[in-house]
Amino acid sequence: MDTRAEVREFLMTRRARITPEDAGVVGGTNRRVAGLRRSEVATLAGVSVEYYAKLERGAIAGASASVLESISRALQLDETERAHLLDLARAADGVPTSGRPRRRTAATSASRPSLQWALAAMTDAVAFVRDPRQNLLATNDLGRAFYSPVIGDGGRTPNLARFQFLDPAARDFYPDWDLFAQMCVGIMRAEAGRDPHDKALQDLVGELSTRSETFRRLWGAHDVRTHGAGTKRFHHPVVGELTLAYEELAVTAAPGQVLLVYTAEPGSPSADRLRLLASWAADPAAAEQRNG
C-alpha cells in the first residue's frame, strides 16, 4: 500500500465533506473547492498552511500526536477515522500499527481445538471467526447452516467480501445490500490502515477493484468503520427473513481475528426461525442434501 497516497486521499476526502457552516467558519463567495479550504483546516488545527499542505500531500512521517489530534478535531473525524489516521502515521514512521503484534497464520489460530470447542458450545447463536481479509475461518454448526450461501460447496476458504461483491446470491441474502457493501469496504479500509504490508489483503482489494465497479467506487471514497455491535437483516434461503443482533469480540490469541456472534431477540419471529434453521442443520438428511 502506498502510504503517502493513502494519507493524501484520506485527508482530502475528509476535508471535502465538511462545509464552512459545519466547521463554524465564514464561507465567503466564489469557493472553488468542495468543503473546507486547506487554509481553513490549518487555522482550525492551529498549524501553518504550509505544514498542513505538506501533510495533505502525504508527508505525514514525523507528525506529532498532538498535531494529528488537532487535525482530527478540525476535520471532525469520528473515533474510527481518528484511529485510521494514527495508523497511517505509524505506518509512515515504520512503527507497528495499533500496538498489534505480528499476526499468526490463519491456519494455526483457527484450528486450535479450544477455539473449536468454544464455537461448538454456542448452540443457540450463529458464531464464526473472521480474519482481517474477510475470510470465514471457523464456524459453529448453526453458523455453517446460516452461511451456507457463502460457504457453498467448499473449495477455497469462504470470503465474505468476495461473496458480497462477486456472487449474485448476496443481493438475496442481504436485503440491505448497499449498506452491507459500505460496511464491508469500510472495515477492509480500516484493516488496510492497520497493516499496510498485508499482501493477501492488498491482493484481495486488487481483485475486487478489477471485478466490481461498486467495490472500486466505495474503496475510492476512503471511508472507514469498525464493526462493534448492532442489528442486521438477512434473508436465508431455508427459513426466510431474520433480524439478528451482532457482537464482535477480539480473538486476543490471534491478533487481527474477531469472533462474531449473531443472536435473535428472545420470543421474536427471528428466534423461531433461527431454531428452525438449527433443526434443519441437525437433520442428517437435510445436511446430506445441503452438502450434495
C-alpha positions as CSV (number, residue, x, y, z in Angstrom):
1,M,0.0,0.0,0.0
2,D,1.3,3.5,-0.9
3,T,1.0,5.2,2.5
4,R,1.6,8.7,1.1
5,A,-1.2,8.2,-1.4
6,E,-3.5,6.8,1.3
7,V,-2.8,9.8,3.6
8,R,-3.4,12.3,0.8
9,E,-6.7,10.8,-0.4
10,F,-8.0,10.3,3.2
11,L,-7.3,13.8,4.3
12,M,-8.7,15.3,1.0
13,T,-11.9,13.3,1.2
14,R,-12.4,14.2,4.8
15,R,-11.8,17.9,4.1
16,A,-14.2,17.8,1.1
17,R,-17.2,16.6,3.1
18,I,-17.2,19.4,5.7
19,T,-18.9,22.6,4.8
20,P,-17.8,26.0,6.2
21,E,-21.1,26.1,8.1
22,D,-20.3,22.7,9.7
23,A,-16.9,24.0,10.8
24,G,-18.2,27.4,12.0
25,V,-16.1,29.5,9.7
26,V,-17.2,32.3,7.3
27,G,-17.6,30.6,3.9
28,G,-17.5,33.6,1.6
29,T,-18.3,33.5,-2.1
30,N,-16.7,32.1,-5.2
31,R,-15.5,29.0,-3.5
32,R,-13.7,26.7,-5.9
33,V,-13.4,23.7,-3.7
34,A,-15.8,21.3,-2.1
35,G,-15.8,21.6,1.6
36,L,-13.1,23.4,3.5
37,R,-10.0,25.1,2.1
38,R,-6.6,23.9,3.2
39,S,-6.1,27.3,4.9
40,E,-9.3,26.8,6.9
41,V,-8.3,23.4,8.1
42,A,-4.9,24.7,9.1
43,T,-6.5,27.6,11.0
44,L,-8.9,25.3,12.8
45,A,-6.0,22.9,13.7
46,G,-3.6,25.6,14.8
47,V,-0.9,24.8,12.3
48,S,0.6,26.7,9.4
49,V,-1.0,26.4,5.9
50,E,2.3,25.2,4.6
51,Y,2.6,22.4,7.2
52,Y,-1.0,21.2,6.6
53,A,-0.4,21.2,2.9
54,K,2.6,19.1,3.4
55,L,0.6,16.6,5.5
56,E,-2.1,16.5,2.8
57,R,0.5,15.7,0.2
58,G,1.1,12.5,2.2
59,A,4.3,13.6,4.1
60,I,2.9,12.6,7.5
61,A,6.0,10.9,8.8
62,G,7.2,12.6,12.0
63,A,3.9,14.3,12.7
64,S,3.4,14.6,16.4
65,A,0.5,13.0,18.3
66,S,-0.7,16.5,19.3
67,V,-0.8,17.7,15.7
68,L,-2.6,14.6,14.5
69,E,-5.2,15.1,17.3
70,S,-5.6,18.8,16.2
71,I,-6.1,17.7,12.6
72,S,-8.6,15.1,13.7
73,R,-10.7,17.7,15.5
74,A,-10.5,20.2,12.7
75,L,-11.7,17.5,10.2
76,Q,-14.4,16.3,12.7
77,L,-13.1,12.7,12.5
78,D,-15.0,10.1,14.4
79,E,-13.1,7.6,16.6
80,T,-12.6,5.1,13.8
81,E,-11.4,7.7,11.4
82,R,-9.0,9.2,14.0
83,A,-7.6,5.7,14.7
84,H,-7.1,5.2,10.9
85,L,-5.2,8.5,10.6
86,L,-3.0,7.4,13.5
87,D,-2.4,4.0,11.9
88,L,-1.4,5.7,8.7
89,A,1.0,7.9,10.5
90,R,2.5,5.0,12.4
91,A,2.9,3.1,9.1
92,A,4.7,6.2,7.6
93,D,7.0,6.2,10.6
94,G,7.7,2.4,10.3
95,V,6.0,1.7,13.6
96,P,3.7,-1.4,14.0
97,T,0.1,-0.1,13.9
98,S,-2.4,-0.1,16.8
99,G,0.1,-1.9,19.0
100,R,-0.7,-5.2,17.4
101,P,2.0,-7.9,17.4
102,R,2.8,-9.7,14.2
103,R,-0.2,-11.8,13.1
104,R,-0.2,-15.5,13.3
105,T,-1.1,-17.6,10.3
106,A,-4.9,-18.2,9.9
107,A,-4.4,-22.0,9.6
108,T,-2.7,-22.2,13.0
109,S,-5.0,-20.0,15.0
110,A,-8.3,-21.1,13.6
111,S,-7.6,-24.7,14.1
112,R,-6.9,-24.5,17.8
113,P,-9.1,-27.2,19.5
114,S,-10.1,-24.8,22.3
115,L,-11.4,-22.3,19.8
116,Q,-13.4,-25.1,18.0
117,W,-14.8,-26.2,21.4
118,A,-15.9,-22.7,22.2
119,L,-17.7,-22.3,18.9
120,A,-19.4,-25.7,19.3
121,A,-20.6,-24.7,22.7
122,M,-22.7,-21.9,21.2
123,T,-25.7,-23.8,20.1
124,D,-28.4,-21.0,20.0
125,A,-26.4,-18.4,18.2
126,V,-24.6,-18.0,14.9
127,A,-20.9,-17.8,15.7
128,F,-17.9,-17.6,13.4
129,V,-14.3,-16.3,13.3
130,R,-13.3,-13.9,10.6
131,D,-9.8,-12.6,9.8
132,P,-8.9,-9.1,8.5
133,R,-9.2,-10.3,4.9
134,Q,-12.8,-11.2,5.4
135,N,-12.1,-14.9,5.3
136,L,-14.5,-17.1,7.2
137,L,-12.1,-19.2,9.2
138,A,-14.3,-21.2,11.5
139,T,-18.0,-21.6,12.4
140,N,-20.2,-23.4,14.8
141,D,-22.9,-25.8,13.4
142,L,-25.5,-23.1,13.2
143,G,-23.0,-20.7,11.6
144,R,-22.4,-23.3,8.8
145,A,-26.1,-23.5,8.2
146,F,-26.6,-19.8,8.3
147,Y,-23.7,-19.0,6.0
148,S,-24.5,-21.9,3.6
149,P,-24.9,-19.4,0.7
150,V,-21.4,-18.1,1.4
151,I,-19.7,-21.4,2.0
152,G,-21.3,-23.2,-0.9
153,D,-19.8,-26.5,-2.0
154,G,-16.5,-25.9,-0.4
155,G,-13.2,-25.3,-2.2
156,R,-11.1,-22.3,-1.2
157,T,-11.8,-20.6,2.2
158,P,-15.1,-18.7,2.1
159,N,-14.6,-15.0,1.9
160,L,-17.4,-12.5,2.9
161,A,-16.1,-9.7,0.6
162,R,-16.0,-11.9,-2.5
163,F,-19.5,-13.1,-1.7
164,Q,-20.7,-9.6,-1.2
165,F,-19.4,-8.2,-4.5
166,L,-19.0,-11.1,-6.8
167,D,-21.8,-13.5,-6.0
168,P,-25.3,-12.6,-7.3
169,A,-26.8,-14.6,-4.4
170,A,-25.6,-11.9,-2.0
171,R,-28.3,-9.5,-3.1
172,D,-30.9,-12.0,-1.9
173,F,-29.0,-12.9,1.3
174,Y,-28.5,-9.3,2.3
175,P,-31.8,-7.3,1.9
176,D,-29.8,-4.2,2.8
177,W,-27.1,-5.0,0.2
178,D,-25.9,-1.4,-0.3
179,L,-25.4,-0.9,3.4
180,F,-23.6,-4.2,3.8
181,A,-21.3,-3.2,0.9
182,Q,-20.4,0.1,2.5
183,M,-19.8,-1.7,5.8
184,C,-17.6,-4.4,4.2
185,V,-15.4,-1.9,2.4
186,G,-15.1,0.4,5.4
187,I,-13.9,-2.4,7.6
188,M,-11.4,-3.5,5.0
189,R,-10.2,0.1,4.7
190,A,-9.6,0.3,8.4
191,E,-7.8,-3.1,8.3
192,A,-5.5,-2.0,5.4
193,G,-4.5,1.1,7.5
194,R,-3.7,-1.1,10.5
195,D,-1.4,-3.4,8.4
196,P,-0.4,-1.8,5.1
197,H,2.0,-4.7,4.4
198,D,-0.7,-7.4,4.4
199,K,-0.1,-8.6,0.8
200,A,-3.1,-11.0,0.9
201,L,-5.4,-8.1,1.8
202,Q,-3.8,-6.0,-1.0
203,D,-4.3,-8.8,-3.5
204,L,-8.0,-9.1,-2.5
205,V,-8.5,-5.4,-2.9
206,G,-6.9,-5.6,-6.3
207,E,-9.1,-8.5,-7.3
208,L,-12.3,-6.8,-6.2
209,S,-11.4,-3.5,-7.7
210,T,-10.9,-5.2,-11.0
211,R,-14.1,-7.2,-10.9
212,S,-16.6,-4.9,-9.2
213,E,-17.2,-1.3,-10.1
214,T,-19.2,-0.8,-6.9
215,F,-16.3,-2.0,-4.8
216,R,-13.9,0.2,-6.7
217,R,-16.1,3.3,-6.1
218,L,-16.5,2.6,-2.4
219,W,-12.8,1.9,-1.9
220,G,-12.1,5.2,-3.6
221,A,-14.3,7.0,-1.0
222,H,-11.7,6.2,1.8
223,D,-14.5,5.7,4.4
224,V,-13.5,3.6,7.4
225,R,-15.5,1.9,10.0
226,T,-15.4,-0.7,12.8
227,H,-18.0,-3.4,13.3
228,G,-18.6,-3.5,17.0
229,A,-22.3,-4.2,17.6
230,G,-25.7,-3.6,16.0
231,T,-28.5,-5.2,14.1
232,K,-28.6,-6.7,10.6
233,R,-31.3,-8.1,8.4
234,F,-30.8,-11.3,6.3
235,H,-32.9,-13.4,4.0
236,H,-31.9,-17.1,4.4
237,P,-32.9,-19.4,1.6
238,V,-34.3,-22.0,4.0
239,V,-36.0,-20.0,6.8
240,G,-36.6,-16.6,5.2
241,E,-36.3,-13.2,6.9
242,L,-34.0,-12.9,10.0
243,T,-33.3,-9.8,12.1
244,L,-30.2,-10.5,14.2
245,A,-28.2,-8.6,16.8
246,Y,-24.4,-8.9,16.5
247,E,-21.5,-8.5,18.8
248,E,-17.9,-8.5,17.7
249,L,-15.2,-9.8,20.1
250,A,-11.4,-9.7,19.5
251,V,-9.7,-13.1,19.5
252,T,-6.7,-12.0,21.6
253,A,-4.8,-15.2,21.0
254,A,-4.8,-14.4,17.2
255,P,-4.3,-10.7,16.7
256,G,-6.5,-9.3,13.9
257,Q,-9.1,-12.1,14.1
258,V,-12.5,-11.5,15.5
259,L,-15.3,-13.7,16.8
260,L,-18.8,-12.5,15.6
261,V,-21.9,-13.8,17.4
262,Y,-25.4,-13.2,15.9
263,T,-28.4,-13.7,18.1
264,A,-32.2,-13.1,17.8
265,E,-34.4,-11.3,20.3
266,P,-36.0,-14.0,22.6
267,G,-39.5,-14.7,21.6
268,S,-39.3,-13.0,18.3
269,P,-40.1,-14.5,14.9
270,S,-36.4,-14.4,14.1
271,A,-35.7,-16.5,17.2
272,D,-38.2,-19.1,16.0
273,R,-36.6,-19.1,12.5
274,L,-33.1,-19.4,14.0
275,R,-34.3,-22.5,15.9
276,L,-35.8,-23.9,12.8
277,L,-32.5,-23.4,11.0
278,A,-30.7,-25.2,13.8
279,S,-33.1,-28.1,13.5
280,W,-32.6,-28.2,9.7
281,A,-28.8,-28.2,10.2
282,A,-29.0,-31.0,12.7
283,D,-31.1,-33.2,10.4
284,P,-28.9,-35.7,8.7
285,A,-31.0,-35.8,5.5
286,A,-31.0,-32.0,5.3
287,A,-27.3,-31.9,5.9
288,E,-26.7,-34.5,3.2
289,Q,-28.9,-32.5,0.7
290,R,-27.0,-29.3,1.6
291,N,-23.6,-30.9,1.0
292,G,-24.8,-32.5,-2.2
